[in-house]
């Protein structure tokens, strides 16, 4: 009998498709790899936006990781429920989300929460809120170092804003935050060169602030593609996220990073609408649709062409379509795992080719309780 591949189940007869499978042992190995690259856990602050699961947070805490980064109030609350010590909400809260952030601080008082600002209006709102509650709030200055999504450019305005943070008794200025998600070149040396160039002005800003007596100025920098470079810098916190589950896009373009794919979709052929066409139950509602085709790597059909997708369907052109039957089961790796996970209420855990349990994607919605 041919030996099963790592992702295959011994029995799929009762497995719903499409569904998302995760492999805890591979996740543990990815966590170990992160810790090794970071040289320990002191300067490691993994992002939970990819997985949004308490069980994976716990696996990281078991490995000694105590700092985390997240993107939503729900993710921050999940971390609070897990008892994480240091939680950075890396999304500037405005309007009611600012109120929710203070509620998080009050509800999960054993955790230390912090968040970002990149303008004086938001800083004023935080000062007003903290003053009215007679409390302090931990803030990081969000720096735009090339992605042009959020953050303030390095310059005198950024320095003045940080000085205001330090000088106000209701604000605890934690340091600088910068996300360089635009840097994902396949070539290792080119990616490092671009990463270093983007980091340099942020580093010089830190030096200027500390020379003015505004330090210590901590730094949280980067994502998964730049993780290997920032982890070598002194006193820099790194925040990889996709590294925990990995996906086909990063497996393809980041050959120098040896993380294991640890989440796989299970899907089935539901129709054969033409002599060379196969239709899978893998539509927009089941996998991240923002990528160009191919949006998924289907094991065994790597040379077939993905030509159409709608809410429930994925159509593939395949020269040997006659060799495949309606009802056949396939396994697939998403090109982009982060928004794919959020499409599922829960995932099934797989060990030794068998489903062993279920983990809730607890922070997939906007709200848990707060």
Protein Blocks (a to p, Z undefined) as FASTA:
>chain_A
ZZddfkbcfblklgccddddddfklmmmmmmmmmmmnopaklgccdfklnopaklmmmmm
mnopabdcdfbfklmmmmmmnopabdcdfbdcehjllmmmmmmmmmmmmbccddddfbfk
lmmmmmmmmmmnopaddddddddehjomgccdedjklmmmmmmmmmpmkbccfbdcdddf
kbccfblklmmmmmmmmmmmmmmmmmmmmmnopaccdddedjfklmmmmmmpghiacddf
klmnopfklmmmmmmbccdcfbdcddddfbdfbfkbccddbdfklocfkbccdfbdcehi
lmpccfbdcfkbccdddfklmmpcehiacddddfblmlmmmmpfbdcddeehiafbdcdd
fklpmbfkZZ
